[in-house]
Amino acid sequence: MVWVLVPALGAQTAVGDSSPMSAQAFFESFLSALNQRDWEKFRGTFADDITVMFDHPGPPIRQDGRTAVEALFRFIFPPPGATPRALPPPVQPFNLKVQDLGEAAVISFHFKDENLVVRRTLVARRTPAGWRVVHIHGSSAQAPTP
């Protein structure tokens, strides 16, 4: 299950800006942490009450809460204290749509993986500490043949 780029995840503002971080900038931070396999930054994007519907080959039922979600995502990150020997190809989203609803945001996108079009939707909540992911839904479909 695989899932570029604002530093300082959890920062309250976008780089060079005194306004709150936008949902778009938050997503870029989330994706950067994933692509760089930076476990602490990546897990820092999660709300404690996060839920995830993992895509195949993940479990067929929703995973509820930080502990369950982190246990499954941990498989695609290097062991604690280790750096990845070689990073997998980065997730390069296309057809990205960020719908900032004020206190929540819906972020949906696609990326290619072999002969699949992979679909992801994230729901994030604005908190005093910044945006946090409360839900991720993953699904895939066969890529159309050219």
PEQUIQUI-V964254 format. One record per residue. RES is the residue in one letter. SS is DSSP state (~ for helix, > for strand, _ for the rest). PHI is phi in whole degrees, -180 to 180 (none if undefined). OMEGA is omega in radians with two decimals (* if undefined). Layout:
res=RES ss=SS phi=PHI omega=OMEGA
res=RES ss=SS phi=PHI omega=OMEGA
This chain:
res=M ss=_ phi=none omega=3.14
res=V ss=_ phi=-108 omega=3.03
res=W ss=_ phi=-90 omega=*
res=V ss=_ phi=none omega=*
res=L ss=_ phi=none omega=-2.93
res=V ss=_ phi=-104 omega=-3.13
res=P ss=_ phi=-75 omega=3.01
res=A ss=_ phi=58 omega=3.07
res=L ss=_ phi=-53 omega=3.14
res=G ss=_ phi=84 omega=3.06
res=A ss=_ phi=-65 omega=-3.09
res=Q ss=_ phi=-82 omega=-3.08
res=T ss=> phi=-130 omega=3.04
res=A ss=_ phi=-73 omega=-3.11
res=V ss=_ phi=-57 omega=3.09
res=G ss=_ phi=71 omega=-3.06
res=D ss=_ phi=-137 omega=3.12
res=S ss=_ phi=-96 omega=3.12
res=S ss=_ phi=-85 omega=3.12
res=P ss=> phi=-58 omega=3.13
res=M ss=_ phi=-59 omega=3.10
res=S ss=_ phi=-74 omega=3.07
res=A ss=~ phi=-61 omega=3.11
res=Q ss=~ phi=-63 omega=3.13
res=A ss=~ phi=-64 omega=3.09
res=F ss=~ phi=-61 omega=3.13
res=F ss=~ phi=-61 omega=3.12
res=E ss=~ phi=-61 omega=3.08
res=S ss=~ phi=-66 omega=3.10
res=F ss=~ phi=-57 omega=-3.10
res=L ss=~ phi=-67 omega=3.10
res=S ss=~ phi=-62 omega=3.12
res=A ss=~ phi=-62 omega=3.10
res=L ss=~ phi=-65 omega=-3.08
res=N ss=~ phi=-64 omega=3.12
res=Q ss=_ phi=-88 omega=-3.11
res=R ss=_ phi=55 omega=3.09
res=D ss=_ phi=-95 omega=-3.01
res=W ss=~ phi=-58 omega=-3.07
res=E ss=~ phi=-64 omega=3.11
res=K ss=~ phi=-68 omega=-3.12
res=F ss=~ phi=-64 omega=-3.11
res=R ss=~ phi=-67 omega=3.08
res=G ss=_ phi=-67 omega=3.10
res=T ss=_ phi=-85 omega=-3.06
res=F ss=> phi=-84 omega=2.89
res=A ss=> phi=-78 omega=3.12
res=D ss=> phi=-63 omega=-3.11
res=D ss=> phi=-98 omega=-3.13
res=I ss=> phi=-58 omega=2.99
res=T ss=> phi=-127 omega=3.13
res=V ss=> phi=-139 omega=2.96
res=M ss=> phi=-105 omega=-3.09
res=F ss=_ phi=-72 omega=3.05
res=D ss=_ phi=-78 omega=3.05
res=H ss=_ phi=-59 omega=0.24
res=P ss=_ phi=-96 omega=-3.12
res=G ss=_ phi=-68 omega=-3.12
res=P ss=_ phi=-63 omega=-3.06
res=P ss=_ phi=-80 omega=-3.14
res=I ss=_ phi=-116 omega=3.14
res=R ss=_ phi=-60 omega=3.06
res=Q ss=> phi=-103 omega=-3.07
res=D ss=> phi=-113 omega=3.03
res=G ss=_ phi=91 omega=-3.07
res=R ss=~ phi=-55 omega=-3.07
res=T ss=~ phi=-61 omega=-3.13
res=A ss=~ phi=-65 omega=-3.11
res=V ss=~ phi=-68 omega=3.14
res=E ss=~ phi=-63 omega=-3.14
res=A ss=~ phi=-59 omega=-3.13
res=L ss=~ phi=-81 omega=3.11
res=F ss=~ phi=-65 omega=-3.08
res=R ss=~ phi=-57 omega=-3.12
res=F ss=~ phi=-62 omega=-3.09
res=I ss=~ phi=-99 omega=3.12
res=F ss=_ phi=-114 omega=3.09
res=P ss=_ phi=-66 omega=3.10
res=P ss=_ phi=-58 omega=3.13
res=P ss=_ phi=-53 omega=3.11
res=G ss=_ phi=84 omega=-3.14
res=A ss=_ phi=-99 omega=3.02
res=T ss=_ phi=-104 omega=-3.14
res=P ss=_ phi=-64 omega=3.10
res=R ss=_ phi=-68 omega=3.09
res=A ss=_ phi=-144 omega=3.13
res=L ss=_ phi=-77 omega=3.04
res=P ss=_ phi=-68 omega=3.08
res=P ss=_ phi=-55 omega=-3.10
res=P ss=_ phi=-68 omega=2.98
res=V ss=_ phi=-71 omega=3.14
res=Q ss=_ phi=-119 omega=-3.05
res=P ss=_ phi=-69 omega=2.94
res=F ss=> phi=-134 omega=-3.10
res=N ss=> phi=57 omega=-3.13
res=L ss=> phi=-72 omega=3.04
res=K ss=> phi=-133 omega=3.10
res=V ss=> phi=-113 omega=3.13
res=Q ss=> phi=-110 omega=-3.14
res=D ss=> phi=-85 omega=-3.09
res=L ss=_ phi=-102 omega=3.14
res=G ss=_ phi=99 omega=-3.14
res=E ss=_ phi=-91 omega=3.12
res=A ss=> phi=-142 omega=3.08
res=A ss=> phi=-142 omega=3.03
res=V ss=> phi=-112 omega=-3.07
res=I ss=> phi=-124 omega=-3.14
res=S ss=> phi=-127 omega=-3.11
res=F ss=> phi=-163 omega=3.05
res=H ss=> phi=-123 omega=2.88
res=F ss=> phi=-151 omega=-3.10
res=K ss=> phi=-95 omega=3.08
res=D ss=> phi=-146 omega=-3.07
res=E ss=_ phi=55 omega=-3.10
res=N ss=_ phi=-103 omega=3.14
res=L ss=> phi=-114 omega=2.87
res=V ss=> phi=-103 omega=-3.07
res=V ss=> phi=-95 omega=-3.10
res=R ss=> phi=-117 omega=3.11
res=R ss=> phi=-135 omega=3.01
res=T ss=> phi=-131 omega=3.05
res=L ss=> phi=-115 omega=2.97
res=V ss=> phi=-115 omega=-3.12
res=A ss=> phi=-120 omega=3.11
res=R ss=> phi=-117 omega=3.05
res=R ss=> phi=-79 omega=3.13
res=T ss=> phi=-124 omega=3.06
res=P ss=_ phi=-58 omega=3.13
res=A ss=_ phi=-89 omega=-3.10
res=G ss=> phi=114 omega=3.14
res=W ss=> phi=-67 omega=3.04
res=R ss=> phi=-139 omega=3.13
res=V ss=> phi=-76 omega=3.10
res=V ss=> phi=-107 omega=3.12
res=H ss=> phi=-155 omega=3.00
res=I ss=> phi=-130 omega=3.05
res=H ss=> phi=-123 omega=3.14
res=G ss=> phi=-120 omega=3.02
res=S ss=> phi=-153 omega=-3.13
res=S ss=> phi=-137 omega=3.07
res=A ss=> phi=-141 omega=3.07
res=Q ss=> phi=-59 omega=3.10
res=A ss=_ phi=-71 omega=3.09
res=P ss=_ phi=-63 omega=3.09
res=T ss=_ phi=-80 omega=-3.09
res=P ss=_ phi=-70 omega=*
